[in-house]
Amino acid sequence: MRIDVISLFPEFIRESAALGVVGRAGERGLLQVQAWNPRDYATDNYRRVDQRPFGGGPGMLMLAEPLAACLGAAKAADPAPAHVVYLSPQGPRLTQARVRELAAMPRLVLLCGRYEGLDERFIEREVDEEISIGDYVLSGGELAAAVLVDAVGRLQEGALNHADSASQDSFEDGLLDCPHYTRSEAAGTEGVPAVLLSGDHAAIARWRRQQSLGRTWLRRPDLLARARLDAADRALLADFIRQWQA
Ligand SMILES: COc1ccccc1CNc1ccc(C(N)=O)cn1
């Protein structure tokens, strides 16, 4: 998968994409992240990338012309069709389900807004999808783009070793993760649930599933409402709730 990121701070994108699982996916040829700077496509003497808004008011907007030229160059760098995503507080919130769909695409181009964002005409003409990573405002879209690169990059086939993917499952089916307890000589087993020391893998799997279900019920009932539970899940959750209310 190829991800081109258009940002006034390309070094931020390059450095964050070179780390950890995503960096390893890059080394394994599973993911290619390329950063592009609209300032390199500004044609005036001052290399302007921002401009005042029509209608007055505080704040600046990103200038559409350098952005359009930069986007054109990025698209032209690879024949694969590009799905253009604009990270902004005005987009629908990113979910793991949408991350999975984006991770299956051959190519993404991510636009990072700065100042107060982009010209609406540019958005209508060039953007396929607006995405927000949460209901808060950042000084730029770069952190949101790095979140998307990480969430999508780690799902590329072969990016996660077994060691990384332990807690992958519960999020995959829309539940919170169960608690984890690290083996440690210093900490010993004080406070570690006995089932985890039992060696009974079926019981451990059941306990972990029950903890995921129970935590989701307690902390994120909105997620639980959307999760697909089978009969065994519903029995485990009922048992958790009984214990909780006892
Ligand atoms: C005032 O900033 C903007 C205004 C408009 C667009 C982009 C920006 C850049 N900032 C962002 C970007 C994304 C998110 C998010 N929640 O995904 C939060 N902030």
PDBQT file of the ligand as one rigid body, heavy atoms in Angstrom, charges set to zero:
ROOT
HETATM    1  C1  LIG A 301      -8.073  24.318  12.972  1.00  0.00    +0.000 C 
HETATM    2  O1  LIG A 301      -7.481  23.220  12.321  1.00  0.00    +0.000 OA
HETATM    3  C2  LIG A 301      -8.105  22.735  11.203  1.00  0.00    +0.000 A 
HETATM    4  C3  LIG A 301      -9.309  23.257  10.666  1.00  0.00    +0.000 A 
HETATM    5  C4  LIG A 301      -9.853  22.644   9.525  1.00  0.00    +0.000 A 
HETATM    6  C5  LIG A 301      -9.235  21.562   8.943  1.00  0.00    +0.000 A 
HETATM    7  C6  LIG A 301      -8.051  21.049   9.468  1.00  0.00    +0.000 A 
HETATM    8  C7  LIG A 301      -7.488  21.643  10.579  1.00  0.00    +0.000 A 
HETATM    9  C8  LIG A 301      -6.197  21.091  11.136  1.00  0.00    +0.000 C 
HETATM   10  N1  LIG A 301      -6.468  20.638  12.480  1.00  0.00    +0.000 N 
HETATM   11  C9  LIG A 301      -7.138  19.468  12.727  1.00  0.00    +0.000 A 
HETATM   12  C10 LIG A 301      -7.257  18.461  11.775  1.00  0.00    +0.000 A 
HETATM   13  C11 LIG A 301      -7.952  17.307  12.122  1.00  0.00    +0.000 A 
HETATM   14  C12 LIG A 301      -8.506  17.198  13.396  1.00  0.00    +0.000 A 
HETATM   15  C13 LIG A 301      -9.271  15.976  13.785  1.00  0.00    +0.000 C 
HETATM   16  N2  LIG A 301     -10.053  16.036  14.872  1.00  0.00    +0.000 N 
HETATM   17  O2  LIG A 301      -9.167  14.944  13.107  1.00  0.00    +0.000 OA
HETATM   18  C14 LIG A 301      -8.355  18.228  14.290  1.00  0.00    +0.000 A 
HETATM   19  N3  LIG A 301      -7.680  19.340  13.958  1.00  0.00    +0.000 NA
ENDROOT
TORSDOF 0
